[in-house]
Amino acid sequence: MTEAPNSEEQEIAVITLESEDGHSYDCEMLDRFVFEENEYALLLKIAEEGAEEELEEEDQTLVIMRFFHRGNDYVFQTIDSDEEFEKVRAFVEEKVESERAAMESGQ
């Protein structure tokens, strides 16, 4: 989905998000993509720095957010429309399945 950097080691983009209740949490940006003329990011909630343990599997939450550029910053927005979210989720699932099939056929 996203072009990988040329170097062997990819830099991990960590984004700090704030929930509606004011709690901050870190997410790794797994991918970013354009769908229907909007940019979206696929994020994975990660353990807080200094945490003794990795997140339990049920706490490893994938998040899809719309984003745009404001100057040098990224601004992330929740997807409020259920219809938009379902379209984007279906697109992501289709891309994952397509990439999985391509990997399996290449083995």
C-alpha positions as CSV (number, residue, x, y, z in Angstrom):
1,M,0.0,0.0,0.0
2,T,2.7,2.5,0.9
3,E,6.1,2.7,-0.8
4,A,8.8,1.4,1.5
5,P,12.0,3.4,2.1
6,N,15.1,2.4,0.1
7,S,17.1,1.5,3.2
8,E,17.1,-2.0,4.7
9,E,15.9,-0.7,8.1
10,Q,12.5,1.0,8.0
11,E,11.9,3.8,10.4
12,I,8.8,3.2,12.6
13,A,6.5,6.1,12.6
14,V,4.9,6.4,16.1
15,I,1.9,8.7,16.4
16,T,0.5,9.9,19.7
17,L,-3.3,10.2,19.7
18,E,-5.6,11.6,22.3
19,S,-9.0,10.0,22.9
20,E,-12.2,12.0,23.6
21,D,-11.7,11.3,27.4
22,G,-8.2,13.0,27.2
23,H,-6.2,9.7,27.5
24,S,-3.2,9.7,25.2
25,Y,-1.9,6.5,23.5
26,D,0.8,5.7,21.0
27,C,0.2,4.0,17.7
28,E,2.6,2.7,15.0
29,M,1.6,3.8,11.5
30,L,1.4,0.6,9.6
31,D,0.3,2.1,6.3
32,R,-1.2,5.2,4.7
33,F,-3.2,5.2,1.6
34,V,-5.6,7.2,-0.6
35,F,-9.2,6.1,-1.0
36,E,-11.9,8.1,-2.8
37,E,-9.7,11.2,-2.8
38,N,-9.0,11.2,1.0
39,E,-5.9,10.1,2.8
40,Y,-6.1,7.5,5.5
41,A,-3.7,5.9,8.0
42,L,-3.8,2.3,9.4
43,L,-2.5,2.5,12.9
44,L,-1.7,-0.2,15.5
45,K,-2.0,0.7,19.2
46,I,1.4,-0.1,20.9
47,A,2.5,-0.5,24.5
48,E,3.4,2.7,26.3
49,E,7.1,3.4,26.6
50,G,8.6,1.8,29.7
51,A,5.7,-0.7,30.0
52,E,6.9,-3.9,31.5
53,E,4.8,-6.1,29.1
54,E,3.7,-6.1,25.5
55,L,0.0,-5.4,24.9
56,E,-2.2,-8.4,25.2
57,E,-3.6,-9.6,21.9
58,E,-7.1,-8.2,22.7
59,D,-5.6,-4.8,23.4
60,Q,-3.7,-4.7,20.1
61,T,-6.2,-2.5,18.3
62,L,-6.1,-1.4,14.7
63,V,-7.3,2.1,14.1
64,I,-8.2,3.6,10.7
65,M,-8.2,7.4,10.6
66,R,-8.5,10.1,8.0
67,F,-5.6,12.5,7.9
68,F,-4.4,15.6,6.1
69,H,-1.4,17.9,6.1
70,R,-1.4,21.3,7.8
71,G,1.9,22.9,7.2
72,N,4.5,20.3,8.3
73,D,2.1,18.5,10.6
74,Y,-0.4,15.6,10.1
75,V,-3.8,16.1,11.5
76,F,-5.7,12.9,12.2
77,Q,-9.5,12.8,12.3
78,T,-11.9,10.0,13.3
79,I,-14.2,8.7,10.6
80,D,-17.6,9.8,11.9
81,S,-19.7,8.4,9.1
82,D,-20.5,4.7,9.4
83,E,-20.9,4.5,5.7
84,E,-17.5,6.0,5.0
85,F,-15.9,3.8,7.7
86,E,-17.4,0.6,6.2
87,K,-16.2,1.5,2.7
88,V,-12.6,2.2,4.0
89,R,-12.6,-1.0,6.1
90,A,-13.7,-3.1,3.2
91,F,-11.0,-1.5,1.0
92,V,-8.3,-2.2,3.7
93,E,-9.5,-5.8,4.0
94,E,-9.4,-6.3,0.2
95,K,-5.8,-4.9,0.1
96,V,-4.7,-7.2,2.9
97,E,-6.2,-10.2,1.2
98,S,-4.7,-9.3,-2.1
99,E,-1.2,-8.8,-0.6
100,R,-1.6,-12.1,1.3
101,A,-2.5,-13.9,-1.8
102,A,0.4,-12.4,-3.7
103,M,2.8,-13.4,-0.9
104,E,1.5,-17.0,-0.8
105,S,1.8,-17.4,-4.6
106,G,5.3,-16.1,-4.5
107,Q,6.5,-18.8,-2.1
